[in-house]
Amino acid sequence: MDTIDTFDNRLKYYHFLLCRDNLDNLPDYPLPAGYRFVFYRDGDKKDWIEIEKSAGEFIDEAGGLAAWQHYYGGREHLLGERMLFITGPDGRKIATATAFFDDSDSAGWLHWVSVRRDCQGAGLSRPLIAKALRVLRGLGYRDAKIPTQTTSWVAVKLYLDFGFRPEAENALKSREGYRIVRTLTNHPALRDFPPLPREALWDPLMRRVHAALLSRCPDLEAFCLQEKDGLRLVRYRTGSGCFSTPCGELLGNEQGF
């Protein structure tokens, strides 16, 4: 039986949009002793990228720079009151979340919630989410949304614990994805989504790619698939660096790739 990671892109991918109708009665979770919150300051982009990369969101720095430019490029002046970090006892930034917005509506948007992989399990996620939601409320937002996905299934469970629920249209569009999370978490908020057989959770291609990479690189840290010039590439990171290889070459079968 497969061991499922906290961020696992072998799972079938579905996009989620979770909503919380109000920001009243937010739970309070204190940080463990020695940890503290700080807001973004000039130069923190590199820390943000490193945290997100460690959590599996990006393979390399280039991916992080592209995401930063897409979401925050030209808006860095807003981040001083919106982008949070948690620092550890040694002062290193180890977790982040952003109380942001979307120009398309009036809700506050919770963005890019991540904890460094080597710091996961230290009791940081709930305090981080609670603090970011309070920041949104302090900025005047009365409701909140979170975009996420099946591959971040552990985070989805946390958001459900905080009172977020599937947006109505998204619940229909990504019904199978919510069934995946129901199967993995048995969360009562997803009781209307019947669980799936275990074998129905997985993306067959991603599962094969992961197995092939592990046989080649026991120290595999993260991987993804990308299309480039009509060719499907596997990009991956190990303890010794970042690499790419044609998917068909990795799997020993060019057909379909």
Backbone bond lengths (Angstrom), bond angles and torsions (degrees), N, CA, C in turn:
res aa  C-N    CA-C-N  psi(-1)  N-CA   C-N-CA  omega(-1)  CA-C   N-CA-C  phi
1 M - - - 1.467 - - 1.530 109.89 -
2 D 1.334 116.06 135.97 1.461 120.30 -179.08 1.527 111.38 -67.25
3 T 1.329 115.83 137.02 1.457 121.51 168.83 1.523 107.48 -84.30
4 I 1.322 117.33 127.77 1.459 121.09 -174.25 1.521 109.44 -96.33
5 D 1.325 115.49 129.58 1.452 121.40 179.66 1.530 109.67 -82.01
6 T 1.329 116.07 162.72 1.464 119.95 177.53 1.524 112.02 -65.21
7 F 1.318 117.32 -31.65 1.469 123.35 170.36 1.519 105.35 -124.04
8 D 1.329 117.11 108.84 1.462 119.84 -169.26 1.525 110.45 -133.40
9 N 1.336 116.30 102.08 1.463 118.40 -177.86 1.517 113.60 -85.13
10 R 1.328 117.03 13.71 1.466 119.75 165.89 1.527 110.90 -78.53
11 L 1.327 117.38 -20.48 1.457 120.66 176.76 1.527 110.12 -68.06
12 K 1.325 116.58 147.81 1.459 120.07 174.30 1.526 108.91 -57.83
13 Y 1.314 115.69 135.20 1.462 120.28 -173.81 1.524 111.21 -89.06
14 Y 1.323 115.31 126.91 1.461 122.77 169.73 1.523 108.04 -137.38
15 H 1.321 115.67 137.70 1.467 121.07 176.86 1.521 109.44 -82.15
16 F 1.329 115.86 138.84 1.460 121.98 177.52 1.527 110.46 -118.63
17 L 1.317 115.04 149.19 1.458 121.74 167.44 1.523 106.92 -129.61
18 L 1.326 115.69 113.47 1.460 122.18 -179.02 1.524 109.68 -105.07
19 C 1.337 116.44 144.09 1.462 121.30 -175.69 1.527 110.40 -130.50
20 R 1.317 114.50 147.00 1.471 121.43 170.52 1.514 106.24 -125.10
21 D 1.337 116.79 121.26 1.461 121.20 -170.39 1.518 113.52 -68.70
22 N 1.322 117.13 -21.69 1.459 119.89 178.93 1.520 109.05 -150.01
23 L 1.312 115.42 166.23 1.462 121.23 178.57 1.525 110.76 -114.84
24 D 1.332 114.93 30.97 1.459 120.97 175.62 1.530 109.49 -85.91
25 N 1.306 115.65 159.14 1.471 122.27 172.59 1.524 112.76 51.07
26 L 1.310 115.68 44.97 1.460 119.66 177.85 1.526 109.81 -71.82
27 P 1.328 117.72 136.30 1.465 119.51 177.40 1.520 110.85 -68.80
28 D 1.311 115.35 156.39 1.461 120.94 -179.67 1.523 108.83 -118.36
29 Y 1.310 115.73 124.44 1.459 121.49 178.04 1.524 108.41 -125.56
30 P 1.315 118.38 111.73 1.471 119.78 179.54 1.522 111.29 -71.27
31 L 1.313 115.53 150.26 1.460 120.65 174.06 1.525 110.12 -71.35
32 P 1.326 117.33 150.42 1.464 119.57 172.38 1.530 110.49 -60.47
33 A 1.312 116.11 156.93 1.464 121.35 179.98 1.525 110.39 -57.41
34 G 1.328 115.68 136.35 1.459 121.48 177.56 1.513 114.45 94.85
35 Y 1.342 117.53 -10.51 1.462 122.05 179.50 1.528 108.99 -105.25
36 R 1.336 116.46 151.17 1.465 118.86 177.89 1.521 110.51 -150.77
37 F 1.321 114.91 160.15 1.458 122.23 176.71 1.524 110.05 -90.23
38 V 1.319 115.94 141.92 1.462 122.01 170.00 1.524 107.47 -138.71
39 F 1.330 115.59 153.13 1.455 120.50 176.33 1.531 110.29 -93.86
40 Y 1.318 113.78 162.65 1.469 122.05 179.15 1.518 111.48 -56.15
41 R 1.321 113.88 139.53 1.465 121.92 170.03 1.523 108.07 -132.15
42 D 1.316 116.77 157.79 1.465 120.51 178.79 1.527 109.96 -50.17
43 G 1.328 115.31 133.37 1.457 120.54 -179.68 1.515 114.26 98.63
44 D 1.347 117.04 -7.43 1.465 119.92 -177.08 1.524 113.36 -81.05
45 K 1.323 117.15 -4.63 1.466 119.15 179.03 1.518 111.17 -55.30
46 K 1.319 117.65 -41.43 1.468 120.85 -178.27 1.527 111.07 -63.36
47 D 1.346 117.60 -36.29 1.465 120.64 178.18 1.522 110.49 -68.61
48 W 1.336 116.12 -40.97 1.464 120.63 177.50 1.521 110.45 -58.80
49 I 1.311 117.03 -46.62 1.462 121.05 -179.42 1.523 110.61 -63.01
50 E 1.314 117.61 -42.62 1.463 120.58 -178.75 1.525 111.59 -64.81
51 I 1.329 117.07 -40.15 1.464 119.94 178.04 1.522 110.56 -64.21
52 E 1.337 116.54 -49.00 1.460 120.34 -178.56 1.531 111.34 -64.26
53 K 1.308 116.44 -37.18 1.465 120.29 178.20 1.524 110.46 -65.35
54 S 1.316 116.83 -44.72 1.456 121.05 179.33 1.523 111.55 -61.14
55 A 1.338 116.64 -36.13 1.460 121.30 -178.91 1.522 112.74 -77.01
56 G 1.341 118.06 -7.00 1.454 121.64 176.46 1.507 115.12 101.12
57 E 1.324 118.21 3.04 1.461 120.57 -177.83 1.527 112.32 -72.36
58 F 1.319 117.58 -32.14 1.463 122.17 -179.94 1.523 109.39 -130.05
59 I 1.327 114.77 153.63 1.459 119.93 174.24 1.519 110.56 -83.23
60 D 1.335 116.32 -40.24 1.461 119.23 -174.42 1.525 110.31 -144.22
61 E 1.323 115.13 178.43 1.463 120.62 -177.90 1.521 111.51 -63.63
62 A 1.332 117.43 -34.76 1.464 119.80 -179.59 1.525 111.14 -60.27
63 G 1.333 116.89 -40.48 1.455 120.28 176.87 1.514 111.87 -63.46
64 G 1.328 116.36 -38.80 1.454 120.55 177.58 1.513 112.66 -66.42
65 L 1.323 116.76 -41.46 1.461 120.63 178.59 1.522 111.10 -63.32
66 A 1.341 116.43 -39.72 1.464 119.97 179.20 1.526 110.80 -64.71
67 A 1.336 116.96 -42.79 1.465 120.27 179.09 1.526 110.85 -65.61
68 W 1.313 116.24 -42.41 1.467 119.63 178.40 1.528 110.98 -58.33
69 Q 1.316 115.91 -46.41 1.457 119.80 -178.88 1.525 110.92 -63.01
70 H 1.327 116.14 -39.54 1.460 120.47 -178.71 1.528 111.56 -65.32
71 Y 1.314 117.07 -44.84 1.465 120.65 -174.05 1.526 113.83 -90.97
72 Y 1.330 116.58 -36.77 1.457 119.20 -169.44 1.522 114.43 -123.70
73 G 1.324 117.76 -4.40 1.451 120.46 -179.66 1.523 111.33 -58.47
74 G 1.320 117.31 128.30 1.451 121.82 -177.66 1.517 114.21 78.87
75 R 1.333 116.84 -1.60 1.467 120.66 -179.54 1.527 111.46 -120.75
76 E 1.309 115.99 12.52 1.466 118.93 -177.77 1.528 112.51 -57.45
77 H 1.330 116.34 -28.03 1.468 119.23 -179.63 1.527 112.54 -65.79
78 L 1.331 117.35 -15.62 1.463 121.13 179.08 1.524 112.95 -89.21
79 L 1.318 116.72 -15.37 1.463 120.19 -168.00 1.520 113.72 -75.66
80 G 1.321 117.68 -18.42 1.457 120.55 -178.65 1.515 113.93 -62.22
81 E 1.337 117.29 -20.30 1.463 120.11 176.52 1.529 111.87 -118.34
82 R 1.343 116.63 10.07 1.459 119.61 -175.53 1.536 114.38 -127.93
83 M 1.314 118.17 -34.88 1.464 120.67 -175.97 1.525 109.99 -94.82
84 L 1.321 115.29 120.41 1.457 122.56 -178.57 1.519 111.14 -101.92
85 F 1.310 114.91 148.96 1.458 122.01 167.38 1.525 108.51 -129.99
86 I 1.315 115.16 153.89 1.461 121.37 165.67 1.514 107.10 -107.41
87 T 1.316 116.19 131.21 1.460 120.49 173.93 1.522 109.11 -104.39
88 G 1.329 115.12 144.63 1.451 120.93 178.82 1.512 112.09 -85.53
89 P 1.321 117.42 -179.85 1.470 120.95 179.70 1.522 113.65 -56.88
90 D 1.347 116.56 -25.77 1.470 119.90 179.18 1.521 112.75 -90.11
91 G 1.344 117.74 2.85 1.458 122.06 179.31 1.513 114.72 87.23
92 R 1.324 117.55 -3.69 1.466 120.93 -179.48 1.522 110.28 -75.03
93 K 1.329 117.08 139.61 1.462 121.81 176.44 1.527 108.37 -77.66
94 I 1.340 116.49 124.72 1.463 120.23 -170.63 1.531 113.48 -128.29
95 A 1.324 118.12 -6.30 1.463 120.91 179.13 1.519 108.48 -154.06
96 T 1.330 115.51 156.09 1.464 119.25 -177.65 1.523 110.99 -153.40
97 A 1.314 115.64 153.37 1.465 124.16 170.41 1.520 106.80 -156.73
98 T 1.328 116.03 152.99 1.464 119.98 -178.36 1.523 110.30 -126.59
99 A 1.324 116.01 128.07 1.461 123.44 175.05 1.526 106.96 -88.49
100 F 1.337 116.26 91.92 1.456 119.35 -169.12 1.529 111.24 -115.84
101 F 1.307 116.42 -156.06 1.461 121.87 -175.47 1.521 108.57 -154.11
102 D 1.313 114.90 169.06 1.459 121.96 173.75 1.517 107.04 -130.90
103 D 1.319 116.13 133.24 1.465 119.62 -176.23 1.524 112.97 -63.52
104 S 1.340 117.14 -13.79 1.460 120.19 -174.29 1.524 113.47 -82.52
105 D 1.346 118.70 -16.01 1.461 119.39 179.56 1.524 110.55 -153.23
106 S 1.327 115.83 -177.58 1.467 120.85 -172.75 1.521 113.30 -98.13
107 A 1.311 118.14 -0.27 1.464 120.70 -177.70 1.522 110.92 -75.31
108 G 1.320 115.80 155.56 1.452 120.15 167.54 1.519 109.39 -81.81
109 W 1.317 116.22 143.38 1.466 120.92 -177.50 1.523 109.36 -116.68
110 L 1.316 115.52 129.08 1.456 121.23 175.43 1.521 108.19 -90.42
111 H 1.330 115.93 120.40 1.465 122.53 -171.31 1.520 111.83 -115.28
112 W 1.317 116.85 142.40 1.460 124.13 161.10 1.540 112.60 48.82
113 V 1.311 115.03 59.77 1.469 121.56 177.34 1.526 108.25 -85.25
114 S 1.316 117.49 114.76 1.468 120.51 -176.68 1.519 111.31 -148.71
115 V 1.328 114.38 147.04 1.461 123.31 173.22 1.521 107.35 -123.11
116 R 1.315 116.42 135.25 1.465 119.64 177.22 1.524 110.09 -50.65
117 R 1.310 115.07 141.06 1.462 119.38 -175.73 1.527 111.77 -57.79
118 D 1.324 117.62 -39.79 1.461 119.71 -177.62 1.522 112.78 -75.89
119 C 1.335 117.16 -1.56 1.468 121.11 177.95 1.530 111.88 -116.77
120 Q 1.320 117.44 0.82 1.458 120.34 177.79 1.526 109.47 -68.59
121 G 1.321 115.50 144.25 1.454 120.40 -176.10 1.516 113.63 91.85
122 A 1.342 117.03 2.02 1.466 121.10 -178.99 1.528 112.64 -93.85
123 G 1.335 117.30 6.82 1.457 120.12 178.76 1.514 114.10 78.69
124 L 1.332 117.08 35.57 1.464 121.05 -176.16 1.523 113.62 -102.14
125 S 1.327 118.38 -25.96 1.464 120.69 -171.22 1.521 112.41 -65.07
126 R 1.314 117.84 -47.17 1.464 119.56 -178.36 1.533 112.03 -64.98
127 P 1.337 119.52 -46.31 1.471 117.90 174.96 1.525 113.01 -59.17
128 L 1.330 117.11 -36.54 1.460 121.01 -179.22 1.521 111.19 -65.49
129 I 1.325 116.88 -47.44 1.464 120.48 179.86 1.525 110.47 -64.07
130 A 1.328 116.46 -45.16 1.466 120.14 -179.59 1.525 111.28 -60.07
131 K 1.316 116.79 -42.78 1.466 120.55 179.69 1.525 110.85 -65.25
132 A 1.322 117.73 -44.34 1.465 120.74 -179.22 1.525 111.26 -62.88
133 L 1.328 117.20 -38.80 1.463 119.74 177.77 1.528 110.94 -66.66
134 R 1.310 117.53 -35.78 1.460 120.03 175.93 1.528 111.35 -67.35
135 V 1.321 116.17 -34.88 1.464 119.35 175.59 1.528 109.64 -63.34
136 L 1.333 116.93 -44.78 1.464 119.69 176.98 1.526 110.67 -57.43
137 R 1.313 116.29 -46.53 1.467 119.75 -179.83 1.528 110.83 -62.14
138 G 1.318 116.62 -41.31 1.458 120.26 178.58 1.517 113.44 -64.59
139 L 1.330 116.45 -25.30 1.459 120.95 177.78 1.527 112.40 -84.24
140 G 1.334 116.48 -0.64 1.454 120.53 174.56 1.513 115.70 102.15
141 Y 1.315 118.59 2.03 1.463 120.22 178.95 1.525 109.97 -77.41
142 R 1.319 115.26 143.89 1.459 119.83 -177.94 1.523 113.05 -108.83
143 D 1.328 116.91 -11.58 1.458 120.91 174.79 1.521 107.78 -145.97
144 A 1.328 116.27 170.62 1.465 119.09 -173.38 1.519 110.94 -144.91
145 K 1.332 114.39 153.63 1.460 122.12 176.78 1.526 109.21 -132.27
146 I 1.317 114.73 152.09 1.459 121.17 176.91 1.527 108.51 -135.08
147 P 1.332 118.91 118.99 1.463 120.48 169.86 1.525 108.95 -85.36
148 T 1.317 116.32 133.29 1.462 119.90 179.20 1.524 108.46 -154.88
149 Q 1.328 118.65 -161.22 1.455 121.06 -172.97 1.523 110.41 -162.50
150 T 1.326 114.88 165.73 1.464 120.83 -178.74 1.515 112.47 -56.90
151 T 1.329 117.27 -38.04 1.463 120.22 -175.39 1.524 112.06 -62.59
152 S 1.338 117.21 -21.08 1.468 122.43 175.74 1.529 110.09 -101.40
153 W 1.305 116.87 47.29 1.461 122.19 -169.69 1.529 113.03 -62.02
154 V 1.328 118.09 -33.67 1.468 120.18 178.38 1.527 110.00 -66.33
155 A 1.339 116.57 -41.89 1.462 120.06 176.67 1.524 110.82 -63.39
156 V 1.334 117.49 -39.07 1.465 120.62 178.48 1.527 110.03 -58.37
157 K 1.315 116.63 -43.93 1.470 119.83 178.01 1.532 111.00 -58.71
158 L 1.318 116.97 -43.25 1.464 120.10 178.59 1.526 111.38 -60.92
159 Y 1.334 116.84 -43.91 1.461 119.95 -179.96 1.529 110.81 -62.85
160 L 1.317 116.49 -39.41 1.463 119.67 176.21 1.526 110.43 -62.95
161 D 1.321 116.97 -39.63 1.469 120.65 176.34 1.524 111.50 -59.89
162 F 1.327 116.78 -31.05 1.467 121.83 179.84 1.530 112.46 -83.99
163 G 1.309 117.91 6.07 1.454 120.63 176.06 1.510 115.41 94.62
164 F 1.327 118.37 4.47 1.459 120.69 174.75 1.524 109.14 -74.67
165 R 1.331 115.09 148.09 1.455 120.89 179.30 1.529 109.13 -136.63
166 P 1.347 117.81 156.64 1.463 119.91 178.94 1.526 111.88 -59.59
167 E 1.322 115.99 132.88 1.467 121.09 172.52 1.527 107.79 -63.22
168 A 1.327 117.16 142.10 1.461 121.35 -167.74 1.526 112.88 -56.72
169 E 1.318 117.68 -50.15 1.465 120.22 -178.97 1.519 111.16 -65.21
170 N 1.335 116.34 -40.71 1.459 120.23 179.48 1.524 111.51 -66.48
171 A 1.337 117.06 -32.99 1.463 120.38 178.43 1.520 111.23 -60.72
172 L 1.328 116.41 -33.79 1.461 120.42 177.12 1.527 111.15 -77.95
173 K 1.319 115.58 -46.09 1.460 120.34 -175.97 1.525 112.01 -65.51
174 S 1.333 116.83 -38.06 1.469 121.24 -176.23 1.527 111.35 -112.12
175 R 1.315 116.07 34.73 1.465 120.47 -176.51 1.527 111.71 -55.54
176 E 1.327 116.82 -44.24 1.468 118.95 -178.88 1.527 111.21 -64.18
177 G 1.326 116.48 -33.18 1.458 119.68 177.00 1.516 112.13 -65.05
178 Y 1.330 116.48 -42.33 1.465 119.26 177.58 1.529 110.85 -67.02
179 R 1.313 116.91 -30.17 1.469 119.30 174.86 1.528 110.36 -66.32
180 I 1.329 116.58 -35.68 1.471 119.97 176.35 1.527 110.17 -61.56
181 V 1.338 116.48 -47.91 1.467 119.72 -178.95 1.528 110.56 -66.83
182 R 1.317 117.70 -37.12 1.474 120.29 175.55 1.528 109.84 -59.41
183 T 1.318 117.11 -42.91 1.463 120.98 -179.66 1.522 111.26 -62.01
184 L 1.328 116.22 -40.57 1.467 120.73 -175.77 1.524 113.06 -79.04
185 T 1.332 117.78 -28.86 1.467 120.35 -171.93 1.524 114.40 -117.28
186 N 1.335 116.68 -22.88 1.470 121.59 -172.80 1.530 111.08 52.24
187 H 1.329 115.76 38.35 1.466 119.48 -177.44 1.527 109.98 -70.73
188 P 1.341 117.87 132.28 1.469 119.61 -177.74 1.524 113.90 -61.84
189 A 1.328 118.14 -24.45 1.464 120.18 178.51 1.525 111.94 -68.10
190 L 1.327 117.08 -15.57 1.469 121.63 -179.04 1.526 111.56 -108.55
191 R 1.326 116.88 25.34 1.467 119.44 -175.93 1.526 112.74 -64.22
192 D 1.333 117.73 -20.56 1.466 120.17 178.77 1.525 112.60 -82.65
193 F 1.327 116.94 -0.46 1.463 121.66 179.64 1.529 108.44 -111.75
194 P 1.325 118.06 105.49 1.467 120.05 -176.28 1.524 111.45 -61.99
195 P 1.333 117.57 141.00 1.463 119.91 177.76 1.521 111.46 -65.78
196 L 1.324 114.79 160.98 1.461 122.62 -178.67 1.521 110.26 -109.21
197 P 1.323 117.38 158.85 1.466 119.11 168.83 1.524 109.89 -60.82
198 R 1.312 116.18 146.89 1.465 120.30 -174.99 1.529 111.95 -55.00
199 E 1.305 117.68 -40.15 1.465 120.10 -175.86 1.527 112.65 -69.65
200 A 1.337 117.21 -14.20 1.465 120.77 -179.32 1.526 112.65 -85.27
201 L 1.324 118.18 -1.12 1.459 121.36 -177.80 1.517 113.16 -79.32
202 W 1.322 116.77 -23.27 1.461 120.86 -162.71 1.517 113.34 -99.10
203 D 1.322 115.85 145.56 1.460 122.72 168.08 1.525 107.02 -83.47
204 P 1.333 118.57 114.24 1.469 119.82 -172.98 1.523 113.55 -57.84
205 L 1.343 117.23 -41.18 1.464 119.46 -179.02 1.525 110.97 -66.24
206 M 1.330 117.25 -46.70 1.463 119.85 -179.31 1.524 111.24 -62.67
207 R 1.303 115.67 -34.23 1.467 119.59 178.14 1.525 110.79 -65.93
208 R 1.327 116.30 -42.11 1.465 120.43 178.84 1.522 111.07 -66.17
209 V 1.328 115.76 -42.88 1.466 119.91 179.30 1.525 110.19 -61.32
210 H 1.311 117.10 -44.64 1.464 121.15 -179.95 1.523 110.87 -60.33
211 A 1.322 116.85 -45.04 1.464 120.15 -179.69 1.524 111.17 -63.91
212 A 1.341 116.37 -41.38 1.465 119.85 179.89 1.524 111.27 -65.96
213 L 1.327 116.84 -39.92 1.461 119.94 178.79 1.525 111.24 -66.09
214 L 1.322 117.00 -42.11 1.464 119.86 -179.89 1.522 111.91 -62.63
215 S 1.330 116.25 -36.19 1.467 118.66 178.94 1.522 111.15 -67.73
216 R 1.328 115.83 -28.00 1.460 120.93 179.25 1.525 111.71 -89.98
217 C 1.334 116.46 -34.78 1.476 121.67 -172.52 1.531 109.43 -134.76
218 P 1.310 118.52 88.67 1.470 120.22 179.81 1.528 113.45 -60.30
219 D 1.340 117.09 -21.55 1.469 120.47 179.63 1.530 112.04 -95.93
220 L 1.329 117.03 26.66 1.464 121.85 178.72 1.529 110.55 -56.61
221 E 1.345 115.91 133.20 1.466 121.50 179.51 1.521 112.67 -108.84
222 A 1.327 117.86 -38.40 1.461 121.35 -177.26 1.521 108.73 -163.22
223 F 1.344 116.01 155.90 1.463 119.81 176.12 1.519 109.31 -154.85
224 C 1.336 114.97 161.29 1.454 121.21 174.71 1.521 108.64 -155.35
225 L 1.318 116.48 166.73 1.463 122.67 173.61 1.518 108.93 -108.30
226 Q 1.340 116.07 140.57 1.456 121.75 176.91 1.518 109.65 -138.34
227 E 1.328 115.46 147.32 1.460 121.41 173.95 1.520 108.64 -96.74
228 K 1.325 117.21 129.96 1.455 121.38 178.06 1.516 109.02 -143.53
229 D 1.341 115.76 119.00 1.466 121.87 179.38 1.523 111.20 53.34
230 G 1.329 115.89 40.82 1.452 120.69 177.38 1.520 114.85 78.76
231 L 1.320 117.16 3.12 1.465 121.63 -178.81 1.521 109.26 -112.40
232 R 1.305 116.48 135.05 1.463 120.72 177.18 1.517 109.26 -87.48
233 L 1.334 114.98 118.65 1.461 121.19 -177.89 1.521 110.69 -109.19
234 V 1.319 115.34 144.81 1.458 121.92 169.29 1.521 107.48 -98.93
235 R 1.320 116.69 120.69 1.458 121.71 175.12 1.517 107.25 -108.17
236 Y 1.333 116.16 134.98 1.462 118.29 -175.19 1.519 110.86 -149.46
237 R 1.331 113.83 159.75 1.462 121.13 -179.52 1.522 109.21 -126.81
238 T 1.322 114.97 135.58 1.458 121.96 174.67 1.529 108.45 -123.03
239 G 1.308 116.09 -177.12 1.452 119.50 177.60 1.508 113.92 -64.07
240 S 1.330 117.07 -15.84 1.468 120.21 -177.35 1.518 114.04 -107.27
241 G 1.343 119.12 -0.27 1.454 119.08 177.44 1.513 113.46 148.40
242 C 1.342 115.17 -171.53 1.458 122.84 -178.94 1.525 109.21 -112.03
243 F 1.338 116.10 141.18 1.454 121.28 -173.49 1.522 109.80 -143.31
244 S 1.323 116.24 166.98 1.460 121.33 172.71 1.516 109.07 -144.00
245 T 1.328 115.59 152.24 1.458 121.28 179.08 1.521 108.07 -153.46
246 P 1.337 118.97 146.94 1.461 119.91 175.94 1.526 110.76 -59.90
247 C 1.321 116.41 138.14 1.453 120.91 -177.14 1.528 111.27 -59.82
248 G 1.336 116.27 -44.43 1.455 119.31 -179.61 1.511 112.91 -61.77
249 E 1.326 116.13 -38.08 1.465 120.25 178.28 1.525 110.95 -65.19
250 L 1.320 116.31 -42.23 1.462 120.12 179.48 1.521 111.42 -62.16
251 L 1.329 116.04 -41.29 1.457 120.30 -176.18 1.519 112.93 -89.08
252 G 1.340 116.53 -4.03 1.457 119.71 178.02 1.504 113.49 71.46
253 N 1.335 116.73 26.75 1.462 120.61 -178.02 1.515 108.26 -155.00
254 E 1.321 117.99 108.00 1.462 121.87 -177.60 1.526 112.31 -73.75
255 Q 1.338 117.92 -21.85 1.458 120.18 -173.70 1.533 110.61 -63.05
256 G 1.309 115.96 128.57 1.454 121.13 178.08 1.507 114.38 86.10
257 F 1.346 119.01 -1.60 1.452 121.05 -178.22 1.515 111.65 -122.11
